[in-house]
């Protein structure tokens, strides 16, 4: 064991008198973590086998101890937009550091920075900074990237949402896709891209899904006018995700259920699906219908804009327009036109729990265990099992007289080190 200094964090921390997520329920169980390895320890082995004594014992007084949250669709935060290149790479990377620390304060410890439909030149500039943070990521840096999510530009012009139509394109071959994002961002061990949202019916995308998947990149169906048959073919070719279900896609129709119809398929054919439970993008009943159709595939996402994490107010936007931020809702100044959302993931979890009938553990799983499964990171992220990364949240569970049952973040731990504590109202690690 390396020598400790006065300023070093405890090596072994034991959490006791806490409720932890175990499948669909909360159970009472102690959790041991190691700040040196950044991993969760097996408590019985730590005490009896390795004969370790905790350097610190934390009595959580019955609070919930949960894995750190994972957001697989986030456009920006803290005033920083992942899709906007800066003057230099250093300036862009400094913006990312600000985002990472801000996200950690909301309970997000891992995420996929999302770049919307852009020109190839934009992808070539920003994607090298958005790849997986890896082992070099320090706990005090806050949330870590698990790889970039590129949403577009291979999407339907009729289902583009706020994506600019002038940058949309169609691919004939896999080489066309690689050329758009950049070979070094798409191919190889150090690639930046982890997920692609594309419309399977645009161009020859259906013929290229298997090539995308074979390069360990998740193909997600989204911003699409695909029929049910086209969507089903996409899953047969390797699509494993649906981007923000119901939004920017052909609506459900009883003679052609569209992309939503995939939730009625056999277990092996059903993809994961993202849901934005911010109270803006979807009606609560729509969320409940999807959850009841396929509870094990639902992944909560924010799809939040760059104003996420900033106080309410009026902000400069693009083309001289200004945005009014009121809670999670963003509207264009002088109108009621919705300009997006700035909801945090913990807010989406709270909404989902109230609207869906899911248990507390199931609501937390939708932003931890489920995205970890999508990303192939079971047992590493989104879990409190021994050997998993010690990314943890301490949560209060109270009954708000206006909103109802509410989870709130009290502490955030990254790789076994406490980096945020609301009792101190500040980031602990600098």
C-alpha positions in Angstrom: 0.0 0.0 0.0 1.5 3.4 -1.0 2.3 5.8 1.8 -0.4 8.3 2.7 0.1 12.0 3.1 -2.0 14.5 5.1 -3.8 15.6 2.0 -4.3 12.2 0.4 -7.8 10.7 0.4 -8.6 7.6 2.5 -7.4 4.4 0.7 -10.2 2.2 1.9 -13.7 3.6 2.6 -16.6 1.6 4.0 -20.1 2.8 3.5 -22.5 1.4 6.1 -26.2 1.9 7.1 -27.1 2.5 3.4 -29.6 1.2 0.8 -28.0 0.1 -2.5 -29.5 -0.7 -5.9 -29.7 -4.5 -6.4 -31.7 -5.4 -9.5 -35.2 -3.9 -9.2 -35.0 -3.3 -5.5 -33.1 -1.5 -2.8 -31.4 -3.6 -0.2 -29.3 -2.8 2.9 -25.7 -3.7 2.4 -22.3 -2.2 3.2 -20.0 -1.2 0.3 -16.2 -1.0 0.4 -14.2 1.0 -2.1 -10.5 1.5 -2.8 -9.3 5.0 -3.9 -6.0 3.6 -5.1 -7.5 1.1 -7.6 -10.6 3.2 -8.1 -12.7 0.0 -7.7 -15.4 -1.4 -5.5 -14.2 -4.2 -3.2 -15.9 -7.4 -2.2 -16.7 -6.6 1.4 -16.3 -10.1 2.8 -13.1 -10.6 1.0 -11.8 -7.2 2.0 -12.3 -7.8 5.7 -11.7 -11.6 6.0 -9.5 -12.5 3.0 -7.3 -9.4 2.6 -7.7 -8.4 6.2 -8.2 -4.8 5.3 -9.4 -2.2 7.8 -11.2 0.8 6.4 -9.4 4.1 6.7 -12.8 5.8 6.9 -16.3 4.5 7.8 -19.2 6.5 6.6 -22.6 6.0 8.2 -25.1 7.1 5.5 -28.0 7.1 7.9 -30.2 5.1 5.6 -29.6 7.1 2.5 -29.3 5.5 -1.0 -25.9 4.6 -2.4 -26.2 4.3 -6.2 -23.8 4.0 -9.2 -22.9 7.2 -10.9 -25.3 8.3 -13.7 -24.5 7.7 -17.4 -26.0 10.0 -20.0 -25.6 8.7 -23.6 -27.1 11.8 -25.3 -25.9 15.2 -24.1 -25.3 18.1 -26.5 -23.5 20.3 -24.1 -23.6 21.9 -20.6 -22.3 24.8 -18.6 -22.6 27.1 -21.6 -20.4 24.8 -23.8 -21.7 23.2 -27.0 -19.8 20.0 -28.2 -20.8 20.8 -31.8 -19.1 24.2 -31.9 -15.3 24.2 -32.6 -13.2 26.7 -30.7 -10.3 28.9 -31.8 -7.9 26.2 -30.7 -8.0 22.6 -29.4 -6.7 23.8 -26.1 -9.7 26.2 -25.8 -12.1 23.4 -26.7 -10.5 21.0 -24.2 -10.8 23.7 -21.5 -14.5 23.9 -22.2 -14.7 20.1 -21.8 -13.1 20.3 -18.4 -15.6 22.8 -17.3 -18.5 20.6 -18.6 -17.0 17.5 -16.8 -16.9 19.2 -13.4 -20.4 20.7 -13.9 -21.9 17.3 -14.8 -20.4 15.6 -11.8 -22.2 18.0 -9.5 -25.5 16.8 -11.1 -24.6 13.1 -10.5 -23.4 12.3 -14.0 -20.0 10.5 -13.8 -19.9 9.2 -17.4 -21.4 10.3 -20.6 -21.4 10.3 -24.4 -20.8 13.8 -25.7 -23.1 14.3 -28.6 -22.3 16.1 -31.8 -25.3 17.0 -34.0 -25.4 17.0 -37.8 -22.4 19.0 -39.0 -20.0 19.3 -41.8 -17.1 16.9 -42.0 -14.7 19.7 -41.1 -16.5 20.2 -37.8 -16.3 16.4 -37.0 -12.6 16.4 -37.8 -12.0 19.2 -35.4 -14.0 18.2 -32.4 -14.1 14.4 -32.4 -10.5 13.9 -31.4 -11.2 15.6 -28.1 -14.4 13.6 -27.4 -13.1 10.1 -27.3 -13.0 7.9 -24.2 -11.2 9.5 -21.3 -9.5 6.3 -20.3 -7.3 5.5 -17.4 -5.6 8.9 -17.6 -8.8 10.6 -16.4 -8.4 11.9 -12.8 -11.2 11.7 -10.3 -11.0 15.5 -9.7 -11.6 16.0 -13.4 -15.3 15.1 -12.9 -17.4 13.2 -15.4 -15.6 11.2 -18.1 -16.4 10.6 -21.7 -17.1 7.1 -22.8 -16.8 8.1 -26.5 -18.6 10.4 -28.8 -22.2 10.1 -30.0 -22.6 11.5 -33.5 -26.3 12.3 -34.2 -26.5 12.7 -37.9 -25.8 13.9 -40.6 -27.1 10.7 -42.2 -30.7 11.4 -41.2 -34.1 12.1 -42.8 -34.7 15.6 -44.1 -38.3 15.2 -43.1 -37.5 14.2 -39.5 -34.5 16.5 -38.9 -35.9 18.3 -35.9 -33.5 21.3 -35.2 -30.7 19.7 -37.3 -29.7 22.0 -40.2 -30.9 20.5 -43.5 -28.0 22.0 -45.5 -25.5 19.7 -43.8 -27.5 16.5 -44.1 -26.2 13.8 -46.4 -26.7 10.2 -47.6 -24.1 7.4 -47.6 -23.7 4.8 -50.4 -20.8 3.0 -48.8 -19.1 2.5 -45.4 -16.2 4.6 -46.8 -18.6 7.5 -47.2 -19.4 7.3 -43.5 -15.7 7.0 -42.5 -14.8 10.0 -44.7 -17.5 12.1 -43.0 -16.4 11.5 -39.5 -12.7 10.9 -40.1 -10.9 7.5 -40.3 -9.0 8.0 -37.1 -12.3 8.7 -35.3 -14.0 5.6 -36.7 -11.4 2.9 -37.0 -9.1 1.3 -34.5 -8.6 1.0 -30.7 -8.2 4.7 -30.1 -11.3 5.8 -32.1 -13.5 8.6 -30.7 -16.9 7.5 -32.0 -18.9 5.2 -29.8 -22.4 5.6 -31.2 -24.0 6.8 -34.5 -27.6 7.9 -34.9 -28.7 7.5 -38.5 -31.9 6.9 -40.5 -31.7 3.4 -41.9 -33.9 4.3 -44.9 -31.6 7.2 -46.1 -29.2 6.3 -48.9 -27.8 2.8 -48.6 -27.5 2.9 -44.8 -29.1 -0.5 -44.3 -26.3 -2.1 -46.1 -23.7 -0.4 -43.9 -25.1 -1.0 -40.4 -23.2 -4.3 -40.1 -19.9 -2.6 -40.9 -20.6 0.0 -38.3 -21.4 -2.6 -35.7 -18.3 -4.7 -36.6 -16.2 -1.7 -35.7 -17.6 -1.8 -32.1 -19.7 1.3 -32.8 -23.4 1.3 -31.7 -25.9 2.0 -34.4 -28.9 3.8 -33.2 -32.1 4.4 -35.3 -33.1 8.0 -35.1 -34.3 11.1 -36.9 -36.0 8.6 -39.3 -39.1 8.1 -41.4 -38.4 4.3 -41.4 -41.3 1.9 -41.7 -41.6 -0.9 -39.2 -40.1 -3.3 -41.8 -37.1 -1.0 -42.5 -36.5 -0.6 -38.7 -36.8 -4.4 -38.2 -34.2 -4.9 -41.0 -31.9 -2.4 -39.3 -32.0 -4.5 -36.1 -31.3 -7.6 -38.0 -28.2 -5.9 -39.5 -27.0 -4.9 -36.0 -28.8 -1.8 -34.8 -29.1 -2.0 -31.0 -30.6 1.4 -30.0 -33.3 3.9 -30.8 -32.5 7.5 -30.3 -35.1 9.5 -28.3 -38.1 7.3 -28.9 -41.2 9.0 -30.4 -39.3 12.2 -31.2 -38.2 12.9 -34.8 -39.6 9.7 -36.2 -42.6 8.4 -38.0 -45.5 8.2 -35.5 -47.2 5.0 -34.5 -50.0 3.9 -36.8 -52.1 0.8 -36.3 -51.4 -0.5 -39.8 -47.7 0.4 -39.6 -46.3 0.8 -36.1 -43.1 2.3 -37.3 -40.0 2.3 -35.2 -42.0 2.0 -32.0 -43.2 -1.4 -33.2 -39.7 -2.8 -32.5 -40.7 -2.8 -28.8 -43.2 -5.6 -29.6 -40.7 -7.9 -31.1 -39.2 -11.0 -29.5 -36.6 -10.3 -26.7 -33.6 -10.9 -29.0 -34.8 -8.4 -31.6 -35.7 -5.6 -29.3 -33.2 -2.7 -29.2 -32.6 -0.4 -26.3 -34.4 2.9 -26.6 -33.7 6.4 -25.3 -36.4 8.4 -23.5 -36.3 12.1 -22.6 -38.4 12.4 -19.4 -38.0 16.2 -19.1 -41.7 17.0 -19.3 -41.2 18.8 -22.6 -40.3 16.2 -25.2 -42.9 13.5 -24.2 -46.2 13.2 -22.5 -45.9 11.1 -19.3 -48.4 8.6 -20.7 -46.2 8.0 -23.8 -43.3 7.2 -21.4 -45.5 4.8 -19.4 -46.7 3.0 -22.6 -43.1 2.5 -23.8 -41.9 1.3 -20.4 -44.8 -1.2 -20.0 -44.0 -2.5 -23.5 -40.3 -3.2 -22.8 -39.1 -2.1 -19.3 -35.6 -3.7 -19.7 -34.7 -1.6 -22.8 -35.5 1.9 -21.5 -32.6 4.3 -21.1 -33.1 7.7 -19.7 -31.3 10.5 -21.6 -31.4 14.3 -21.3 -30.6 15.4 -24.9 -29.8 18.6 -23.0 -28.5 21.8 -24.6 -25.5 23.8 -23.5 -27.5 25.8 -20.9 -27.8 22.6 -18.8 -26.3 23.5 -15.4 -26.7 27.2 -15.7 -29.1 29.4 -13.7 -32.4 30.6 -15.1 -32.2 33.7 -17.2 -31.9 35.1 -20.7 -29.0 33.9 -22.9 -27.6 34.7 -26.3 -28.2 32.0 -28.8 -27.6 31.9 -32.6 -28.4 34.4 -35.4 -29.0 37.1 -32.9 -31.8 35.2 -31.1 -32.0 34.9 -27.4 -33.2 32.0 -25.2 -35.1 32.2 -22.0 -34.2 29.4 -19.5 -36.9 28.6 -17.0 -36.0 25.5 -15.2 -35.5 22.8 -17.8 -37.6 24.6 -20.4 -35.9 26.7 -23.1 -38.0 29.1 -25.2 -37.2 31.7 -27.8 -37.5 35.2 -26.4 -40.7 36.9 -27.4 -42.5 33.6 -28.1 -43.6 30.3 -26.6 -41.6 28.3 -29.2 -39.7 25.5 -27.4 -36.0 25.7 -28.2 -35.0 22.5 -26.3 -34.3 21.3 -22.8 -31.7 21.8 -20.2 -32.9 19.1 -17.8 -30.4 17.2 -15.7 -30.4 13.4 -15.6 -31.4 13.3 -11.9 -34.5 15.4 -12.8 -35.4 13.0 -15.6 -35.0 10.1 -13.1 -37.4 11.8 -10.7 -40.0 12.5 -13.5 -39.7 8.9 -14.8 -40.2 7.4 -11.3 -43.4 9.5 -10.7 -44.9 8.9 -14.2 -44.0 5.3 -15.0 -44.7 3.4 -11.8 -41.1 2.1 -11.7 -39.5 1.5 -8.4 -36.7 3.7 -7.1 -34.1 1.1 -8.1 -35.7 0.6 -11.5 -35.6 4.3 -12.2 -32.0 4.5 -11.2 -31.2 1.5 -13.4 -32.5 3.3 -16.4 -29.7 5.8 -16.1 -27.0 3.4 -14.8 -27.2 -0.3 -15.4 -29.1 0.0 -18.7 -26.8 2.4 -20.5 -23.9 0.3 -19.2 -25.4 -2.8 -20.9 -25.9 -0.9 -24.1 -22.2 0.2 -24.0 -21.0 -3.3 -23.1 -19.7 -2.1 -19.8 -21.7 -4.4 -17.4 -19.7 -4.9 -14.3 -17.5 -1.9 -15.0 -20.0 1.0 -15.0 -23.5 1.4 -13.7 -23.1 -1.2 -10.9 -22.1 -1.6 -7.3 -20.7 -5.1 -7.8 -17.2 -5.8 -6.7 -14.6 -5.0 -9.4 -16.8 -2.2 -10.8 -15.5 1.4 -11.0 -16.1 3.2 -7.7 -18.3 5.9 -9.3 -20.9 6.5 -6.6 -23.7 8.8 -5.6 -25.2 9.4 -2.1 -28.8 10.3 -2.6 -31.6 11.6 -0.4 -35.1 10.4 -1.1 -37.6 12.9 0.2 -41.3 13.7 -0.5 -41.5 17.1 -2.1 -45.0 18.7 -1.3 -45.3 20.0 -4.8 -43.5 17.5 -7.0 -43.8 14.3 -5.1 -41.0 11.7 -4.3 -37.7 13.3 -5.1 -34.1 12.0 -5.3 -31.4 14.6 -4.7 -27.6 14.3 -5.0 -25.8 14.7 -1.7 -22.3 13.4 -2.6 -20.5 12.3 -5.7 -17.6 9.9 -5.7 -15.4 9.3 -8.7 -13.0 6.3 -8.8 -13.2 6.0 -5.0 -12.6 9.7 -4.3 -15.2 12.1 -3.0 -15.4 15.0 -5.5 -18.6 16.7 -4.5 -20.5 17.1 -1.3 -23.6 19.3 -0.9 -22.9 19.7 2.8 -19.8 21.7 1.8 -21.7 23.2 -1.2 -18.6 22.9 -3.3 -16.5 20.5 -5.3 -14.2 18.7 -2.9 -11.4 17.8 -5.3 -9.9 20.7 -7.2 
